[in-house]
Amino acid sequence: MSHRNANRIIAAGIFLVAEAVYLSTMAPTFSFWDCGEVIATSCTLGIPHPPGAPLYLLVGHLFSLLPFFHDIGARINFFSTLISSATIMLTYLIIVRLIALYRDSKPDGWSLHEQIAAYAGAAVGALALAFSDSFWFNATETGLWAASSLLTATIFWMMLCWYDEEPMPGSERWLLGVMYLIGLSIGVHLLCLLALFALVLIYYFKKYTVDLKSFSLMTLFSLGLFFLIYKLIIKGIPVLLVTTSWWGLLAVVALLLSGIWYSHWKRIPLMNLALLSVLLLILGYTSYLLIFVRAHAGPPINENNPSTLQAFFSYVNREQYGEWPLWPRRWSPEPVYQYFYQKYSSEWDYFWRYQLDHMYLRYFGWQFIGRSSDVEGAVVDWGQLWGVPFLAGLFGAWCHFRKNWKMALPVAVLFLMTGVILVVYLNQPEPQPRERDYSYVGSFFAFSLWIGIGIERLFAWISSRLKSLTPTHAVWLAIAVAVSGLLSIDGRMLMANYRTHDRSGNYVPWDWAWNILQSCDKDAILFTNGDNDTFPLWYLQEVERIRTDVRVVNLSLANTGWYLLQLKHDSPRGAKPVNIEMRDDDLANISYVPVDSVEVAVPAGREARKLYDDAQRSGVALPGAPSDSLRWTIKPALTYQGQGFLRPQDIAVYAIVVDNFGKRPIYFALTVDPAEMTGLDRNLRLDGLVYRVVPLKSESALSFADPGTLYGNLFNVYRYRNTGNLAVNIDETSRNLLGNYPPLFARLALMLSASPDAPVMVPGASGARKTVRSGRLALDVLDRYARLFPLSRYPVTPKLAGSVAAMYAAGGANEKAYPYIHYLKMLAARTSVGQYPELYFALAQAYRAAGKVHEADGIMKELEMELPGLQRRLDSLKQ
């Protein structure tokens, strides 16, 4: 069989292997973080956060229309699996080309053992990337990184195709294709631009003799080309549009076309190639017209509203994120960052220890050495992959430079530019809201090329040291090396990472969004905090058309005028606009306002009656009499030089509550920090995953809950698919958010067990209300909690575990209390009385409730003996 056919068959097989793994582990719906927003804007062709990804939105929209899956999120997840598998296939093809280049022979002339070594080595390297931690994670959810990886691999592969064909006639088509793809990649992610320096090196080594002068000129040229693309095209064209409108862009295109015609007529090939390349770059960049056009259509998700040239300029240039310097490294003035900066002795110490080691080398180690666990902050663990992929890559890099340094250097440049240099450019402050390993997949891709080369070179090294190796023995040796590589690298990576990357049964994001939205009454206004309590809701509203009547008000976006104007004037999917009496000019220019504490009173309207009705339905007395008005004190959210200030989001919350309370139900998501509630934390009723603003001031913050409403949501409304199924993997972000449920169940059970013989009326599954003894219902609540959120997966605080054990014991169910007592004992075994007295006190209380008085007294004596100075603290804990 010819090399061409064999290579294609193996490449197709690798694609199918990767696709089978990705499909079996693909998320069945959208995931947390940006996924919900990307899917929603792809489905509706909306405008995501800057700088957007118009090309991705167009292709994602196409996949959202294909009836492969019922869930639209799964359809676009499927798109990610396909492009990721294509990247793996291209990785294989690139490794084979690199091997052919340093062998300096035509593949059709390779012997059988040389073919096996080359194909198998390339397969091992490609599958190492496929099963690496970060790439696999990106491949099974909707995100821009999978598409960015495909474009990077395609560009690199096309450049090698040009290298093989040049100077044959027509080889320039590869260069033109590369420039067009770079232009298109701008509409996905700018990461592909970092491959530019490696591409210029490949061109330089093919066309020029290497000496100091030519290398210096090449370096200047690569910097100039990067400047041309990034500054003059990506950033310059929006400036041109702002200053000259569309005529300026048309004039530039006309000049380029004239130059292309002139260079073709005068037979100036280099000029013709350069001008065609610039034109194709601009043509690829025109995908951004989608953002401008769709902004004029006013889609429900229209972030920054870039419908004017000035707004479009601001959107493309990411002005809302501000600027960050390359130096100093500890640059952010924010107090939280300043606090963490103090851990480092100097700028270099911060760069080496945090930015380089913690935020890159640790991630690199996850891929090819092993990751200790799937939790945030996980360290490199040599016991997972034994470091075999890492050592194979190092060996491959060393051999590559020895055999063909001219091709090894572009791989090294790609590895460094998308790794260490990217770390320098990003200049990330500590802490980050989540792990950022996905940012460096380009670097991991480059290293995987060396893993493949390392396996091929390992065969060559062994065979060169064996005397009188016959062709038959050489074939068996190549097979042995191939199998060893596939098992020790790819097989081990597959085994180590499969469980933590299997999302096939994870419906937590969908159910989380459903539960929040269904907690709200009709036409509610819901304040949310960040990505994970906003983007999932957008997905359900825009894609599934679920509870579109609820107006989600994201507090982070509420700091911007364009967002507040949209809330005031727009009616997405027929929802009511948010009544805001402030003038449009004031909203558009909203800013910080100096203020002292302000007393606010708003008529309660129908909210007071609602409180009485809910309490009457539950048969439980209210903790106090509702007021005829909502009264609270707004305090400055921040202080600067002794002066208090309200942030724009604080002003927005104040205006929305004042202008809408009593007319529409208003809620805060459970995930909103009380500090973001502008002083309303004592005027809230816990209804589940939301707090409702009510005209009743509770004794302490967030202490009021209606058992009937809470029970109805937790038992009859909320969905918990697979949360208690330990056979289904739940990722860390999902586990963390699911950690909000156990306190809700415990809170409800505590309320019910306070008067165990009292009757309470709760809604049944059919909606009809039933009367149940509170004590019996408390045990039902605890049983449901135990089934849905087992302790082995969802650890809780010692106080909560002790409370659950005590409630079970008080209800006569000691056998159900023992797992929580055992849980407390396990926690206690990892610490000491002096380090964690609260834990030991909770264990003592649980023992006492379960009738184990002797054990409880022993712990209490130990506490008193070891920590006599904490007697007062223990007394406060008892209370």
N, C-alpha and C positions, 0 to 999 in steps of 0.2 A: 504493500500500500504506500502511496506517495506521502511525503511529509505533509503536504497541503491537506489531504483528506484525513490523515490520522490526527493532525493537530486540531482540525475542526471538530472531529468526533469527540476527542477528549475534552475540548473546550465546552462543547454542548453538554457532555456528561457532567462536568464540574458545575455548569450552570444549573442543571437539574438537581444535583445533590444539594447545592446551596439553597435552591428554591424549595426543595422538599423540607429541609430543616427549618427554613424561615416560615413556611406556611404552617408547619406543625406547631410553631411557637409564637405565631402572630397574635397580636392583641385583637380580640373579637370586636372591639369598638374603639373609640378614641381613648387616648391616655391623658395623663395630667400634664401640666405645664403648657407649652404653646400648642400642643396637638389639637385641642378643641378649637382654638382660634383659627389655625391653619385649615382644618377641615371645613369649618363653617364658612370661612371666606372663599375657599375653593368651590364649595357647593353653590354659594350665592354670588360669587365673583364680587365679594366685598373688599374692603381695604383693611389689611392687617396693620399691626404696629410697624413703624418705620424700620428699615427702608423698604419693607415689603418684598415680595418675591413674585412678580407678575407672571413670569414664565411658568413657575411652579403652579400658580393658581390656575392657569389655563389648562395645563395637563391634568392637574388634580380635578378640575371641573369635568373634564372628559371622563375620567375614571369614576367620578361620582354618578355618572349616568349609566354606567355599564352594570347590568343586573347580575353580577357574579355573586354578590352577597346581599342579604336583606338589609344589614346595617350599612349605612353610607360611610361611616367611619371605617369599617372593615374594607370597603372598596378602595379607599385611598391608602389604607395600610397595605393592601395588596400591591398597590403601585410601588410602595417602598420596598417590598420584598423583591419585586421584579427588577428594579433598578439596582438594588444591592447585589442580587445574583449576577446581573450583567457586569457589575464592577468586579466581582470575583472572577468571572470568565475573562475579562480584559486583563486582570492581574496575571492570570495564567499565561495569556498570549504575550504579555510584556516580558515575563521572565524567560519564555522560550526565545524571544527575539534577542534579549540580552545575552543569553547563553550562546546563541548562534554568532553574535558579534564577537565575543571574546574567544570562541573556538576558531573564528575566522575561516569557516567552511560552510558550504551549502548544506542545509539539513537533509536534502535528498541523498547526500553522500555519507551520511552518518551510518555507522554499523548498528546492529540491533541493540547491543549493550549501551551504546552512546545515545540512541533514541530513548531507551527505557530510562536512563539516568536523567536526561534532559526533561522528558515529559513528566516523569514522576517528581523530580525536584520542583518543577513549575507547579505541579498539582499540590504538592505539600505546602509551598509558599502561599498559593492562592487560598487554600482551605484554612491555613493559619490565620489569614486575615478574616475569612468568613466566620471563624469560630472565636475570634478575639472578643474581648469583653465589650468594648465601646462600639465597634462596628456592628456586632450582632444586635446590640441594644437598639441602635438606630434603624436597623433593617426591619424591625417588626412593629414599628409605630410610624405615624405620619410626622415627618419633619424634613427640614431642608438639608440636613447633613448627608442623607443617603444620596440625594440628587447631586449635591456638591461633590461627593466622592466619585460618582459616575462620571461627571464632567471632567474632573481632574484626571482620572484614569484614561478616559477617551482622548483627551488632549495629549497626554504623554504617549499613548500608543500611536496616535496619528503622527506625532513627531518622529517616532522610530520608523514608521512606514516611510516617511519622507527620507530619512537617513539611509534606508535601504535602497530606495529608488534613485535618488539624486546621483548623477546629473542626467538621468533619462528624461526625455521630453514629457511634459505633463506632470512631473513630480511636484511642481509648484502648487498643484491643487491641494496637496496635503497641508501646505503652509496656509493657504487661504482658508481651508476648513478649520484649522486650528484657530485662526484669528476670529472667524465667525463664531466658533464655539465659545471663545473667551468673551465675545460680546454677548452671547446668549447667557453665559454663566452669571453675568451681572444681574440678570433677572431671577437668579436663584440665590447666590451667595457670593460675596467677594473673595472667599477663601481661594477660589481657583486662580486668582491673580498671582498668588504666591508661587504657582508653578511656572510663571513666566521666566524666572531667572534660570531654572533648569532647562527650559526650552531654548533659550538663547545660547546656553552652553553647548547644547547638541548641535545647533546650527553653526556655531563658531568652530567646533572641532571638525566638522565636515568640510567647511569652506575655507578655513584659514590655517596657516602654519602657526604653531604655538610658539610665541616668544613674548618677552615682557611688553613690548609696544602693542602688539595685537591684543594681548590679554587685557591690558589697561584700557584700550579702546573698546573692547567687548564689554568690560565692566561698566564703562560710561554709557555705552549704548543700551545695556540692559536697564540701567537706572533711568535713562532718558525714555525708553519705551514704557517703563512702569509709570513714569511721570506723565507721559502722553495719555495713557489709558486712564489712570486714576484721576489726575488733575484736570487735563484738558477735555477729556470725553465724559467721564463719570460725573465729575463736579463742574466742569466747564460748560457743558451743554445746558444744564439748568440755569446757569448764570446768563448764558446767551439768550435763552428763552425769556428770562425776566427782563433783560435790557432791550431786546429787539423783537420780542414776540416770536411767532413762528417764521417770520420772514428771514430771520437770522439763520435758523437751522436750514431752511430751504436754500439759502445762499451758499452755505457751507457744502451742502450736498451737490449743488450745481458746480461749484468750484472743483470738487473732487471728481465729478463726472467729466468735466472739461479736461482736467489733468490726466485722467485715465485715457480718454480719447487721444489726447496729444501724445502721451508716452507710447501708446500703441501705434499711432501713425508714424512717429519718429523712430520706432523700434528701440525704446529705452526700457529694457525689461525690468531692471531693478526699481526704477521709478514707478513703472506700471504695477509691479507687485506691491510696493509700499502703499500706493494710493488705493489699490483695490483692498488691501488689508484694512486700512483705516475706514473705508466705506463699509466693509463687512462688519467691522467692530460697531460702527454706529447703527447699522441695520439690526444687529443682534440686540443692541441697547434699546432699540425702539419698542421692545416688549413693555417698557415702562409707560408707554402711552396708555396701556390698559388702566394703570392707576389713575391717570388724569381723566380718562373717559368715564370710568366707573364712578369716580368721585362726583362727577356731574349728575350721575343717575341717582345719587343719594341712597346707597344701599343701607340697610339697618346697621351693619358694622362698617363704619366709615371713619377710621381713626385719623385724626389730624385734618380731616376734610380737605385734601389737597386739590381742590377744584379751581383754585386760582394759580397763576404761574408762580406767585410769591410763596403761596402755601406749598405748592409742588416742590419748589426749590428747597424749602425748609424740610420737607418730608424726605426727599432723596438724600439730603446732606445730614440727616439724623440730628438736627439742631436741638431736639428736645432732650437728648442725652448729654449735651454739653461737650466740653473738650477735656482731654486728659493728656498730661505731658509724658514724654519719655523719661524725664528726670525732673524732680526727685521721684523715687519709687514710692515713697510714702507721701502721696500728694493730696489725698482727700481731707478736707477740713471737717467732715461729718464726725460728730462725737463718738459714734460707735466704732468708726475706723480708727480714730485717734486713740481709743482705748486699746485696741489690739496692736497698733503700731508700737506701743511702749514695750512690747515683749522683745523687740529687736534693738541691737546696739547701734546699728548704722543702716544706711541705705543699702549697702552691699550685703549686709547680714540679712536684711529683709528680702532682698532679691534672691539670694542663694537658698535660704532656708524655706521661705514661703513660696515665692513665685516660681522658682525653678524646681526645687526639690518637691515641695508639697503639691504644687499645681501643674507639674509636668512629669518629672521623673517618676513620681508615684503612679501616675496614670499610665506611663509607659510600662512600668513594672506590672501593672494589672494585666496588660495584654499578653506579655510574653514570659512572665515569671510566675504570676499567680496573684489572685486577689483574696485577701483573708476572709471577707464576707461581702454581702451585698448591701451593707449599711453605709451611710455617709461617714467619711473619715476612715474607711477601711485601708489597711496598710498592705504593702507588698508581702506575699507569702510564698516562699520558695517551695513549701510543701505541696502546693496545688499543682503546678506544672513542672516542678523540679528545675525550672530555668532552662529546659531543653530548647524551646523556641528561641529564647534570648541568646543562648550560646551558638545555636545554628546560624542566627542572623549575624552575630559578630564574626563568626568564621566565614560566612558568605561575604560580608563586607571586606574583610581582609583579603580574601581570594580575589574578589572582584577588582580591587585596586591593583593587585599584583598582575592580574591577567589583562585588564583593559581599563586603566585608570580614567581614560577619556569618557567612558560610559558610566564608570562608577561615580565620577564627580557630579554629574547631573542628578543621580539618585541621592547622593549625599546632600546636595544643595536643596533638593525637594524635602528631604528629611529634616534638615535644619530650618528651612524657611517656614515650614508648617509646624514646627515644634518650638525650638529654642527662640528663634527670631520672633515668632508669634507671641511667645511669652513676654518678650521685651516690649513688643508693640502694645499688647493689651494692657500691661501695667495694672493688673487687677488688685483692688484693695481687699484687705481681709476684714470681715468674713464675706464669703459668697453665699447667696441663698441656696445653692445646690452645687453638686459636683459639676465640673466643666470639662470632663474628659472627652466629650463629644467634639470639642473644638479642635482636637489634635488628630483626627482620623487621617488626615493627609500624611502626617508623619508616620503613623502606624502602617499606612499603605506602603510607604517607601521602605520601611524596615522589612515588611513581608517579602518584598522583592529579593532582599538579601537572604532571607530564610530559604527560599527556593534555590538560589544560587549555592547556598551553603550545602544543601543536600546533594546537588549535582557534583560539587567540588569534593565532597566527602567520598563519593564513589571514585572520582579520579585520583584522589590522594591514596586511597587504599589499594586500588588496582596498580598504581605506579610502584608500590612497595612489595607487591607479590611477584615472585619470580616465576617465569614460565607459565603465565596465566593464559590458558587457552580461550578461544572465543566462547565456547560453551560455558566455561567457568566464569567468564566475564559477564555473561548474561545472567547467570544465577547470582553473581555478586551484585549486579545492578538491581535485580529483583529484591534481594535481601536488604539492600540499603533503602530501596523505595518503601518496602513494607515497614521497615524499622521507623522511617520518617513518618509514614502515615499513621502508625500506631502511637509512637512516643510523642509526636507533636500534635497532629490533627485529632487522633483518637482521644488523647488525654485532654486536649482543650475542649472537645465535644462533651466528654464525661464531666469535666469540672464545671463547665458553664451552662450545660443544658437546663438544669433545674432552675437556676436563678434567672434565666432568660426566657423561660416558658411562660408566656402571658395568655395562653389559650383559654383559660377559664376566668380571667380577671375582668369582671364587669364593675369594679368598684367606681371608676370615674363616672360611668353612666348613672349608676344608682345614687351616687353622691349628689349629682346634679338634680336628679329626679326628686330626691328626698328634700333638698333645700327648696326647690320650687313648689312642691306640693305642700310644704309647711305654711305657705302664704295664702291669705284670702284673696279673693278676686280683686284685680286692679291694684295690687299692692305695690309699694315702693320698697325695694330691698337694697340696703347698703352692703356692699361686699368689700373685701380688703385687697386681694391680689390675684395672681394668675389662677390658682387652683380653686378659688371659690367664684371665679368670674367666667373664664373660658369654657369650663364644662357647662355652665348655664347657657352661655351663648350658643353652644352646640345644640343643646336640646331645643332652644327656642328657634334658631334659624334653620337647622337641618331637620329636626323631628317635628317642629311646629308644636311643641309642648309648652303650655303655660306662657304663651306670648303676651298675655295680659300683664304679667309682672314686669315692672320696669326695674332693671338691674342698674344700680348706681355704684360704679367702682370708685372707691375713695382715692385711689392713686390718680385716676384720670380726672377726678373732680378738681384737681389742682390746675386744670387747663380750661381756658375760656371756650375753645371750640366744642369741648365735650358738654359743658353746661348749656351751651346754646342748642346743641342737638337734643339734650334732655327736655329743654323747654319747648322746642318747636316741632320736633319730629314725632311721628306716630308709627314706629316700626311694627309691621304686621298688624296694624289696627289698634295697637296699644294706646292708651291715653297719654298725652304729653304730661310731663311733670310740671305742675304749676309753680313757677318761680316769678315773683313780682319784680325782682330786680330788673333794671333796664338792660337791654342788650349790650349797650356800650360798656356798662359796668361789668357785666358777665365776661365780655370778650377781653377785658383788661384786668380781670380779677387778680388780686395780689395780696401780700401780707398786710394786715391792718393792726396798728398798735391799739391795744385795749386792755383794760383791767377786767375784773370779773363783772359779768352782766347777768342780772336776774331777768328771766324770760317767763312769760305766761301766755298760753295759747288756749282758746276754748276747746273743751274736750269733745264737743259734738256727740256723735253716736258712740264714741269709744267707751264712755262711762257705762252706757247701757249694755254694751257688748261684754264688759267685765262681769256685770251682774248676771247676764244670761248664761255665760260660760260656767260661772260658779254654781248657778242654780242647776244646770244640767249635770254637773259633777256631784252635786249634793255636798259640796265642801265649802266651808265659810271662807270668805276673803280675809286676808291678813289685816285689812283695814278698809275704810270707806273710800271708794273712788271719789276723786275731786271733780268739780265741774270744769277744771282747766288743767292743762299740763304745765307744771311749774318746775323749772330747773335753773341751775346756775352755770353759765358758760365761763370757763376759765381759760386763760391763755395757754395754748398748746406748747409754746416755747418762749423762752426769755433770752433777750440779747441786751447786754449792757444795762441790766436792771429794768428793761421795758418788756412787758408781755406782748405777744403777738398772736393773732389768729392766722392760721394758714388758709390758703384758698379753699381747701377741702373742709375746714371747720366752718368757714362762712357758708359754703354750699350746704352742709348738713343743717346749719341753723336756718338758712332760707327755705330749704325744702320742708323741714319739719314745721316751721311757722306757717308756711303757705298751704300745707296739705294735711296737717294733722286734724283729725275729726271728720275729714272728707274722704280720705283713703287710708287703708291700713299701712303702717310703716314698720319695717323690720330691719334689724341688723343681723347679718350672718353670724353664726356662733364663732367663726374664726376671726372676727374683727376684735382687735385689742380694745379693752375698755378705755384706754387712753385716747382712742380715735373716736369716741362716742360723744365728745363735746359736753361731758357732764351729765349725760342721760342714763348712766349706768344704774341708777336707782329707780328709774322709771321704766323698767323693762320686765317683761314676763317671759320666762323660758317656755317655748313651745316645742322644742326639739333641737333641730339644727339652726334655728333662728330665735332671736329675741324680738318680741313685739313691743313697740312703744305704747305705754299705757298711762292713763292719768291716775296712777296710784304709786306713791313713793314708798318703797320697801325700806326695812330697817337697815339693810346693808346692800352693797352693790350686787346685782345679779342674783338675788336671793329669793325671788318670787317665781313660782311656777304653778300652773294649773294642772292637777293630776289627770283630769279627764282629757284635756287637749294633748298633754304629753303622752298619755297612754294611747290615745287614738292614733297619733302619728307613729309611735314606736311599734305598735302592734298591727295596725290596719293599713297604714299608708306607706311606710318606708319599705324599701327593698334592700335585701342583704345577700345577693346571689354569691354563693361560694365563700362567704367570709369565714364560715366555720368548717369548710372542707379543707382539711390539711393536705389533701392530695393535690390541691390547686395552689400554684405559687402566687403569692401576692407581693408585689414589689414594695420597696421601703416607703416611697411616697404614699402609696395607698394604705399601707399599714399605719403610717403616722396619722393620716386623716381618719382612718377607722378608729383610732384611739380616742376620738371624740365621743364615740357611742357608749362605752362602758360607764363613764360618769353620768350619762343621761339615765341609763337603766338604774344605776345605784341611787341617783337622786330621786327617781320616782319611787323606788322601793323604800327608801328612807322616809319619804313623805307618807307612804301608805302604812308602814310599820309603826309610825309614831302613835297611831290609834288603831291597833290591830282588830278590834271588835267593831269599829265603826263601819257603817255601810258606805259604799261609794258607787256612783253610777258612771259606767264607762261604755263607750261604743263598742259593739261587737263587730265581727267581720262583715255582717250584712248592713251595718250602719245603725241598726236598732240598739238602743241603750239597754244595758242590763245592770242590775244591782248586785254587787259582790262584796263580801267581807274584806276589809282592807288588808288584814293579815294574810289571808289566803291569796289575794291578788299580788301582794308583795312577793310571795314565794314564786308565783307564776312569772313575775317580772324577772326575778333572779334566775329562774330556770331558762328562760328565753335568752337572757344575756349569756349564761354559761354555754349554751349550745352555739350561739352565733359568734362569740368572741372568746374562744378557749385561751386560757392563760399561757399555754405553750407558744402561742403566736402573738398574743396581744398583752404584753406585760403592763401592769397597772401600778399605781403608787401603793406603798404599804398601807396608807390610811384607807384607801378604797378597798383593798383586799381584806383588811381587818374588819371594815364595816360590813362587807358582804358575808364574811364568816360569822360575824355576830348576828346578823339578821337571819341567816339560815338557822343558827343555833336557837335564837329566840322563837323561831317558828317550828321548832321541834324537828329540824332536818339536819342533825349533826353530821350525818354521813356526807352531806353535800357541802358542809363547812370545811371538812378536812382537806380537800384539795387547796383551798385558799390558805389554810394554816400551813400546809406543806410548802406552798409557794413562799410564804413569809419565812419559814425555816431555811429554805434554800438561799434567800436573800441575806438572811442573818449570818449564814455560814461564810459569806464572802466579805463580811465587814466585822466591826466590833462595836461594843456598847459605846465607847467614846466617840467613834466616828459617826454613828447613826443611831442616837438614842430613840428617835421617833419610830424607827423600824422595830426596835425591841419593845417599845411600849405598845405598838399596834399588835405585835405577836402576843404579848401578855394579855391584852384585852380580848383577843380572839380565843386564847386558851380559856380564859375565865368564862366567856360566853358559852363555850362548848362543854363546860363542866370540869375542865382540867385545872382545878384551882391550884393544886400543888405546883404544876409547871408554871402557872401564871405568877404565883408568889415567888418562885425561884428567880424568875426574870426580874421582877420588881425589886427583890433584894439585891440582885446583881447591879441593877441600875442605881440603887441608893448607895451601895458600897463603892462602886467605881466612880460615880459622878455625884457626890454629895452636894456639890454646888448647883446642881440642876434640879433640885427639889421643886423650886418655884416653877421651873419650866415644865416639869412633869405635872404639877398641879394645873397649869394652864392647858396642857394637853388633855387632861381628864375632863376639863370643862368643854 
